């Protein structure tokens, strides 16, 4: 028989990278939110789940079970084969640790494929995430990265993370770059996905002597940053990047690749067009239509984003602040490394 795992036991195994978590819910449920890093081997696909749900409501529970068994039996060989190809310790879960995960674990045990089942399912995991964020009180001091749009802050954070520094990359966790153009070329995450990934990151770096992250606003795309981390931003050591305008323009062109997303760029621009001086806004729009992206980006930076950032910067005092002038991402990374405690 299979073994039930309580949430804390599963989290310990995940931290030690000793378990593969497998979500047996439908693809749509999996896409909505799951335990980070999980595989999806659906017990029912979306159409099958909808069909069984209709039978459950309109006919009877027993009829729904019988139809479910009929559907599952037909796919059983393929289902078992997928699990057999996954090495190591495995734990399965569904929404509440109910019929789908229980049947999965039972059938696999009969085939001598041993898996555990998460007690309470994904719902228990989500409750654990919410509790962890509510109890987020003791965190190490922060080094907070500021800089005008296009300064390469995300690239700097990624490089520092690659080098083993304790980084929280909020934009990566949110699947959004934080501006009105922020969802172009990327897939935004919802709050559940963001929260789960954030808790995962925090668990991995909670014992570090400090954290490094960008000075984000409270909302990034579809998600909201917890108040505790926003307070860390205010209390942290502020690092202000100064990067030449031409370098910033190139960073944005490399990141956004507007020539691949012309329609999306125009649509996003129209959301802020009225906030820009009319002749400048007209030139930006024309440049976007004529694919003169370098000029369009330069105008957007000078006449919109830099002015907004200057207003934000005026809210910070000169205390606990370091200014770093850099020509490139690597130069900025080296300067930040010198600033951080050894």
Secondary structure, DSSP 8 states (H G I E B T S, - for coil): --EEE-HHHHHHHHHTT--EEEE-S-HHHHHH--STT-EE--SS-HHHHHHHHHHHHHT-HHHHHHHHHHHHHHHHHHHHHHHHTS-S-EEEE-SSS-HHHHHHHHHHHHTT---EEETTHHHHHHHHHHHHHHT-----EEEEEEESTTS-HHHHHHHHHHTT--EE-HHHHHTS-SSTTTTTTS----HHHHHHHHHHHHHHHTTSSEEEEE---SEETTEE--HHHHHHHHHSEEEEEE--HHHHHHHHHHHH-GGG-HHHHHHHHHHHGGGS-HHHHHHHHHHHHTT-HHHHHHHHIIIIIHHHHHHHHTTS-STTEEEEE-SSHHHHHHHHHHHS--
